[in-house]
Amino acid sequence: LNARLSVAARIVNLERKHAKSLQNARELNTQLHRAHDDLKKSHARLLQQEKLSSLGQLAGGIAHEINTPIQFINSNIQFMQDAFSDRDTLLQKYGGLECMLKTGGPIEPALQEIKTFARDIDLDYLNREIPAALSQVKDGMQQIASIVQALKEFSQPYASDQEKPVAINDVIENVLTVSHNQWAEVAEVTTCYEPSLPMVSCVPGDLSQALLNILINAVQAIADTMSGEPTKGTIIISTGYSGSHAEIRISDNGPGIPAEIRDKIFDPFFTTREVGKGAGQGLTIAYSVITQKHKGELLVETEPGKGTTFIIRLPL
C-alpha cells in the first residue's frame, strides 16, 4: 500500500510538473509571438525612418531637379508673352491698313510702318522660335511630371506590405530620376535593360528603397576614390534573367571591398564611414528587403582596386 501511495504521489507530482511545464511553454510561446510582432513593427519603423531619411537627403536635389526645368519654362513663357504681344501689335497695324483700303485712304505710310515694325521685332525670328519655345515648355513639363511621378512611386508608405506586379526596369528608372542629383556629378550611369523581362511581384516602395541604398553606396565608394579627380566614375545597371529569377546588377568602378570586411557589409549598423556620415543601415535594410520580404538573393562580387557588383535576384 505504501509503495502504491508513493507511486501515485510521484505520478501526481509529475503531472503537476508537466502541467507547469506546459503553462511555461504557453507563456514562452506567447512572449515569442509578442517579440516577433514587436520585431516586425520595429523593422517596419526602421524601414520608414530610413525612407524618410533618404527623402530628406534627396529633397534638396529633387528641388534643384524641378527648379531647372521651371526656370527655362518661365524664360520661354516670358519670351512667348513678349513675342505674342509684338505679333498682336503687328496684327493691329494690319487691321488699320485694312480700314484704309476700305475707305480709300493713303496706304503707303501704313505699309512702310508695318515693314519697319516687322523688321524691328524680327518677325522671321519670332516665327521660327515660338514653336521651339512651345516645344521646350512641353519638354520641361514632361520632365517635371516624370520627377513627380518617380517621387510618388518612391515615397509609397511602408504601411502597406501588399505586393503587386511591377516592371523592374521602370522601378530602376524611377530611382535614378529621384536620385539624379546624388550621382550626376560623381558618376556616369549606364543602363542596360532586358526588354522581355516580365512583371515581378514585389512591394514597389521597399524595392525602390533597397535599390536606392545600393546605388548610393556605389556613389559614395566612387566619391571616396575619385575625390579631386577631374573624371567621373562609372556605374552600370543591368537587368536580365538568372534561371527562374529576375536579376539586377549594379556595378561600380570604386575601390572594391577589402577582404577583411566583406562578411560584415550586411551587418546592422556596420559602416566604414566617419561618425555622422552614415548609420550603417543602408545595405542591411537592402539585404532584409531582398532576402526576407521578397524571398530573393543579394550577392556581392568585388575586387580591390577594380570595383564592386551587387547582384539582386527576385523570384519570377
BELHUHU-V261201 format. One record per residue. N is the residue number from 0. SS is DSSP state (H for helix, E for strand, L for the rest). PHI is phi in whole degrees, 0 to 359 (999 if undefined). Layout:
N:SS:PHI / N:SS:PHI
//
This chain:
0:L:999 / 1:H:299 / 2:H:295 / 3:H:296 / 4:H:298 / 5:H:296 / 6:H:295 / 7:H:299 / 8:H:297 / 9:H:294 / 10:H:296 / 11:H:299 / 12:H:296 / 13:H:295 / 14:H:295 / 15:H:297 / 16:H:297 / 17:H:296 / 18:H:297 / 19:H:293 / 20:H:296 / 21:H:298 / 22:H:297 / 23:H:298 / 24:H:295 / 25:H:297 / 26:H:296 / 27:H:296 / 28:H:298 / 29:H:298 / 30:H:296 / 31:H:296 / 32:H:297 / 33:H:296 / 34:H:297 / 35:H:296 / 36:H:297 / 37:H:297 / 38:H:296 / 39:H:296 / 40:H:295 / 41:H:296 / 42:H:296 / 43:H:297 / 44:H:295 / 45:H:297 / 46:H:299 / 47:H:296 / 48:H:297 / 49:H:295 / 50:H:294 / 51:H:298 / 52:H:297 / 53:H:297 / 54:H:298 / 55:H:297 / 56:H:292 / 57:H:277 / 58:H:304 / 59:H:299 / 60:H:294 / 61:H:295 / 62:H:300 / 63:H:294 / 64:H:298 / 65:H:282 / 66:H:294 / 67:H:300 / 68:H:295 / 69:H:298 / 70:H:296 / 71:H:283 / 72:H:295 / 73:H:299 / 74:H:297 / 75:H:291 / 76:H:294 / 77:H:297 / 78:H:300 / 79:H:293 / 80:H:298 / 81:H:293 / 82:H:295 / 83:H:293 / 84:H:296 / 85:H:295 / 86:H:292 / 87:H:295 / 88:H:298 / 89:H:297 / 90:H:296 / 91:H:297 / 92:H:294 / 93:H:294 / 94:H:298 / 95:H:295 / 96:H:296 / 97:H:299 / 98:H:297 / 99:H:295 / 100:H:296 / 101:H:288 / 102:H:270 / 103:L:81 / 104:L:284 / 105:L:292 / 106:L:255 / 107:H:298 / 108:H:299 / 109:H:294 / 110:H:297 / 111:H:296 / 112:H:296 / 113:H:296 / 114:H:298 / 115:H:297 / 116:H:294 / 117:H:298 / 118:H:290 / 119:H:296 / 120:L:273 / 121:L:54 / 122:H:301 / 123:H:299 / 124:H:297 / 125:H:298 / 126:H:296 / 127:H:281 / 128:H:274 / 129:H:298 / 130:H:299 / 131:H:295 / 132:H:295 / 133:H:298 / 134:H:295 / 135:H:293 / 136:H:298 / 137:H:298 / 138:H:298 / 139:H:297 / 140:H:295 / 141:H:294 / 142:H:296 / 143:H:297 / 144:H:299 / 145:H:292 / 146:H:294 / 147:H:297 / 148:H:295 / 149:H:297 / 150:H:296 / 151:H:297 / 152:H:295 / 153:H:292 / 154:L:269 / 155:L:302 / 156:L:293 / 157:L:282 / 158:L:299 / 159:L:260 / 160:L:261 / 161:L:286 / 162:L:277 / 163:E:208 / 164:E:292 / 165:E:224 / 166:L:271 / 167:H:303 / 168:H:300 / 169:H:291 / 170:H:299 / 171:H:297 / 172:H:299 / 173:H:299 / 174:H:297 / 175:H:296 / 176:H:294 / 177:H:295 / 178:L:261 / 179:H:309 / 180:H:292 / 181:H:283 / 182:H:248 / 183:L:301 / 184:L:270 / 185:L:254 / 186:E:216 / 187:E:269 / 188:E:258 / 189:E:245 / 190:E:245 / 191:E:220 / 192:L:262 / 193:L:276 / 194:L:292 / 195:L:270 / 196:L:297 / 197:L:284 / 198:L:298 / 199:E:242 / 200:E:281 / 201:E:199 / 202:L:267 / 203:H:305 / 204:H:297 / 205:H:295 / 206:H:296 / 207:H:300 / 208:H:296 / 209:H:298 / 210:H:297 / 211:H:298 / 212:H:300 / 213:H:291 / 214:H:297 / 215:H:296 / 216:H:300 / 217:H:294 / 218:H:299 / 219:H:295 / 220:H:297 / 221:H:294 / 222:H:301 / 223:H:294 / 224:H:279 / 225:H:270 / 226:L:305 / 227:L:86 / 228:L:276 / 229:L:284 / 230:L:265 / 231:L:267 / 232:E:278 / 233:E:229 / 234:E:234 / 235:E:242 / 236:E:243 / 237:E:227 / 238:E:234 / 239:E:182 / 240:E:250 / 241:E:219 / 242:L:65 / 243:L:266 / 244:E:239 / 245:E:275 / 246:E:240 / 247:E:240 / 248:E:243 / 249:E:240 / 250:E:246 / 251:E:226 / 252:L:256 / 253:L:286 / 254:L:283 / 255:L:82 / 256:L:251 / 257:L:302 / 258:H:301 / 259:H:289 / 260:H:241 / 261:H:298 / 262:H:282 / 263:H:252 / 264:L:296 / 265:L:261 / 266:L:288 / 267:L:302 / 268:L:66 / 269:L:281 / 270:L:207 / 271:L:260 / 272:L:274 / 273:L:294 / 274:L:301 / 275:L:92 / 276:L:244 / 277:L:151 / 278:L:269 / 279:L:80 / 280:L:265 / 281:H:305 / 282:H:289 / 283:H:298 / 284:H:294 / 285:H:301 / 286:H:296 / 287:H:296 / 288:H:298 / 289:H:287 / 290:H:275 / 291:H:269 / 292:H:286 / 293:L:250 / 294:L:55 / 295:L:251 / 296:E:229 / 297:E:231 / 298:E:243 / 299:E:223 / 300:E:240 / 301:E:211 / 302:E:217 / 303:L:307 / 304:L:87 / 305:L:238 / 306:E:126 / 307:E:222 / 308:E:233 / 309:E:264 / 310:E:244 / 311:E:251 / 312:E:237 / 313:E:241 / 314:E:295 / 315:L:276
//
